[in-house]
Amino acid sequence: MNILVVSPDFLPKMGGIAAMTHNLSVSLVEAGHRVVVLSPFSGDERVKAAPYTYIQDREARPEIMSGPAWHLEEGPRAMKMLEGIVEDHQITRALSLHPHYYGQALMELKAHFSKNGRSFPSTGSVYHGLELFACLRWPNLKQALHERVIQRRASHRVAVFETVKKSDIVFCNSQFTQSLVKRIKPRGYSHVIGCGISQNSIDEYSDISAPARVERRVKARDILNLPKNVQIVGTVGRLVPHKNIEALINLISTSPDGVHGLIAGNGHHHRELMQLAVHLGVEERVHFRPIPDEFSKWKAIEAMDQFVLLSKTTRAGGVEGFGIVMLEAMAAGIPVISSGTGGMRDVLLDGETGFFAPLKKRQRLKTISRLLLSNEELVDKTVKLAQIRVREKFLWAQVCHRMLKAWDNV
């Protein structure tokens, strides 16, 4: 098959959608298909070495996702570009990794073809939870009236819903995301494919014995300028409210002095988190590090004794759709504690490959964290089972296989 993959998020940007676009495309090629990827970004060395055909849309303005500017300018331009690619590359299937921009243009182009009696490639869309959850929250009435009545344009929310409804099949990264899709498209075909990491990433950690973990930990702390003779509980991700990084800082404030925190990431919530650390008197024990690239991310994970992802849902629509960074910690042999909100329940087997600490049970988080920091035998058992689970279920090749099998059945 000739498969077109489109996404406004792509390398060298960091994040789950950018990584999924690249890795899923590579896996599709390895499965025997010809793949064309369209994105606004220039990519990086990984893209130059990739087996797929890459087309950079140099005129794209992906910040324009809906409203008059989309319908009058970006929409027609993106649709024309997609039509050319579909015809030039004889595309038989088209996959959108994001509901906006190319995703919206793809579904509108499909509707245009159908209206004119022309056949169009089978379309699939991948959803990650956050974009749907935010739209399913009660909309701002004033904004909705302005966009829908005065401007007579589909709102951001409606644009997302229409993209879901027009897809031949919707692929979901978690059962949580699938539950959101079914609220929008109750009778449509949706399938959970999960998320993954690359085979190369997990092969880097073929040895996750205690001595190997300690050796990597020491080297990583040297690189990141972190203290060596302490235990570090950390997290990696965007510094935004729904990541609930305050919970990690609170945990450090109630832990022994020899337990430090590592917050690795970038985001607008950085100043508030630093102020909280000062307020709780742990500014010397909570270390902030930026994550400019993949190398820095993996070194931050390696530097930890324990990884936590304590995300929460917010009134503004924030949610953890899956938690791919948990897979990365599991692959690297770092024990994981999760709040289990959103789609994170799909990742861990509680008490076997990691531990859930519900947000309302604060004492459980403290208990599990201290247990893992003091029980090396439990850590060894947990990380071995966790890495086996990643190898058996969460490699990109397996995600690709699940997607193609579901697509073939449509």
ChimeraX attribute file (.defattr): number of C-alpha atoms within 10 A of each C-alpha:
attribute: neighborCount
match mode: 1-to-1
recipient: residues
	/A:1	13
	/A:2	19
	/A:3	25
	/A:4	25
	/A:5	24
	/A:6	25
	/A:7	25
	/A:8	25
	/A:9	22
	/A:10	26
	/A:11	21
	/A:12	17
	/A:13	17
	/A:14	17
	/A:15	16
	/A:16	17
	/A:17	21
	/A:18	19
	/A:19	21
	/A:20	24
	/A:21	25
	/A:22	21
	/A:23	22
	/A:24	25
	/A:25	28
	/A:26	22
	/A:27	22
	/A:28	24
	/A:29	19
	/A:30	14
	/A:31	13
	/A:32	10
	/A:33	15
	/A:34	19
	/A:35	23
	/A:36	22
	/A:37	19
	/A:38	22
	/A:39	23
	/A:40	20
	/A:41	18
	/A:42	17
	/A:43	17
	/A:44	13
	/A:45	10
	/A:46	12
	/A:47	17
	/A:48	12
	/A:49	8
	/A:50	15
	/A:51	17
	/A:52	21
	/A:53	14
	/A:54	17
	/A:55	15
	/A:56	13
	/A:57	15
	/A:58	10
	/A:59	10
	/A:60	17
	/A:61	15
	/A:62	17
	/A:63	10
	/A:64	16
	/A:65	23
	/A:66	23
	/A:67	17
	/A:68	17
	/A:69	12
	/A:70	21
	/A:71	16
	/A:72	10
	/A:73	12
	/A:74	22
	/A:75	23
	/A:76	15
	/A:77	15
	/A:78	23
	/A:79	21
	/A:80	15
	/A:81	15
	/A:82	20
	/A:83	17
	/A:84	12
	/A:85	16
	/A:86	20
	/A:87	10
	/A:88	9
	/A:89	14
	/A:90	14
	/A:91	20
	/A:92	15
	/A:93	18
	/A:94	24
	/A:95	26
	/A:96	29
	/A:97	24
	/A:98	22
	/A:99	26
	/A:100	22
	/A:101	25
	/A:102	29
	/A:103	30
	/A:104	26
	/A:105	26
	/A:106	29
	/A:107	25
	/A:108	18
	/A:109	20
	/A:110	21
	/A:111	15
	/A:112	14
	/A:113	14
	/A:114	12
	/A:115	10
	/A:116	8
	/A:117	9
	/A:118	10
	/A:119	10
	/A:120	18
	/A:121	17
	/A:122	17
	/A:123	22
	/A:124	25
	/A:125	25
	/A:126	26
	/A:127	25
	/A:128	27
	/A:129	26
	/A:130	20
	/A:131	19
	/A:132	24
	/A:133	22
	/A:134	18
	/A:135	18
	/A:136	15
	/A:137	14
	/A:138	10
	/A:139	13
	/A:140	8
	/A:141	9
	/A:142	9
	/A:143	12
	/A:144	17
	/A:145	13
	/A:146	13
	/A:147	18
	/A:148	15
	/A:149	11
	/A:150	9
	/A:151	12
	/A:152	12
	/A:153	19
	/A:154	18
	/A:155	21
	/A:156	16
	/A:157	17
	/A:158	15
	/A:159	20
	/A:160	22
	/A:161	20
	/A:162	17
	/A:163	21
	/A:164	27
	/A:165	18
	/A:166	20
	/A:167	25
	/A:168	17
	/A:169	23
	/A:170	29
	/A:171	27
	/A:172	26
	/A:173	24
	/A:174	25
	/A:175	21
	/A:176	22
	/A:177	27
	/A:178	21
	/A:179	15
	/A:180	19
	/A:181	26
	/A:182	15
	/A:183	12
	/A:184	16
	/A:185	18
	/A:186	12
	/A:187	10
	/A:188	16
	/A:189	18
	/A:190	26
	/A:191	21
	/A:192	20
	/A:193	24
	/A:194	26
	/A:195	27
	/A:196	26
	/A:197	24
	/A:198	19
	/A:199	13
	/A:200	9
	/A:201	14
	/A:202	19
	/A:203	12
	/A:204	11
	/A:205	17
	/A:206	13
	/A:207	13
	/A:208	19
	/A:209	13
	/A:210	13
	/A:211	10
	/A:212	13
	/A:213	19
	/A:214	16
	/A:215	12
	/A:216	19
	/A:217	21
	/A:218	17
	/A:219	15
	/A:220	21
	/A:221	17
	/A:222	14
	/A:223	13
	/A:224	14
	/A:225	11
	/A:226	19
	/A:227	15
	/A:228	14
	/A:229	9
	/A:230	14
	/A:231	18
	/A:232	25
	/A:233	26
	/A:234	27
	/A:235	26
	/A:236	25
	/A:237	20
	/A:238	21
	/A:239	20
	/A:240	17
	/A:241	20
	/A:242	18
	/A:243	22
	/A:244	19
	/A:245	26
	/A:246	17
	/A:247	17
	/A:248	20
	/A:249	26
	/A:250	17
	/A:251	20
	/A:252	25
	/A:253	20
	/A:254	12
	/A:255	14
	/A:256	11
	/A:257	12
	/A:258	11
	/A:259	20
	/A:260	26
	/A:261	27
	/A:262	25
	/A:263	24
	/A:264	22
	/A:265	20
	/A:266	17
	/A:267	12
	/A:268	11
	/A:269	14
	/A:270	16
	/A:271	11
	/A:272	13
	/A:273	22
	/A:274	17
	/A:275	12
	/A:276	15
	/A:277	21
	/A:278	13
	/A:279	10
	/A:280	13
	/A:281	12
	/A:282	20
	/A:283	19
	/A:284	10
	/A:285	20
	/A:286	23
	/A:287	19
	/A:288	18
	/A:289	17
	/A:290	17
	/A:291	20
	/A:292	13
	/A:293	11
	/A:294	13
	/A:295	9
	/A:296	18
	/A:297	20
	/A:298	18
	/A:299	20
	/A:300	27
	/A:301	28
	/A:302	24
	/A:303	30
	/A:304	28
	/A:305	23
	/A:306	24
	/A:307	27
	/A:308	27
	/A:309	27
	/A:310	25
	/A:311	27
	/A:312	19
	/A:313	18
	/A:314	15
	/A:315	10
	/A:316	14
	/A:317	17
	/A:318	21
	/A:319	25
	/A:320	24
	/A:321	26
	/A:322	28
	/A:323	26
	/A:324	21
	/A:325	22
	/A:326	27
	/A:327	26
	/A:328	21
	/A:329	25
	/A:330	28
	/A:331	27
	/A:332	25
	/A:333	31
	/A:334	29
	/A:335	29
	/A:336	28
	/A:337	25
	/A:338	24
	/A:339	21
	/A:340	24
	/A:341	22
	/A:342	23
	/A:343	22
	/A:344	23
	/A:345	19
	/A:346	17
	/A:347	25
	/A:348	22
	/A:349	14
	/A:350	14
	/A:351	12
	/A:352	15
	/A:353	23
	/A:354	22
	/A:355	22
	/A:356	23
	/A:357	23
	/A:358	18
	/A:359	18
	/A:360	9
	/A:361	10
	/A:362	13
	/A:363	13
	/A:364	15
	/A:365	24
	/A:366	16
	/A:367	11
	/A:368	16
	/A:369	22
	/A:370	14
	/A:371	13
	/A:372	19
	/A:373	17
	/A:374	11
	/A:375	10
	/A:376	12
	/A:377	10
	/A:378	15
	/A:379	22
	/A:380	18
	/A:381	13
	/A:382	22
	/A:383	24
	/A:384	20
	/A:385	17
	/A:386	28
	/A:387	24
	/A:388	14
	/A:389	20
	/A:390	21
	/A:391	20
	/A:392	10
	/A:393	16
	/A:394	23
	/A:395	24
	/A:396	24
	/A:397	22
	/A:398	20
	/A:399	23
	/A:400	22
	/A:401	16
	/A:402	16
	/A:403	23
	/A:404	14
	/A:405	10
	/A:406	17
	/A:407	20
	/A:408	7
	/A:409	8
	/A:410	10
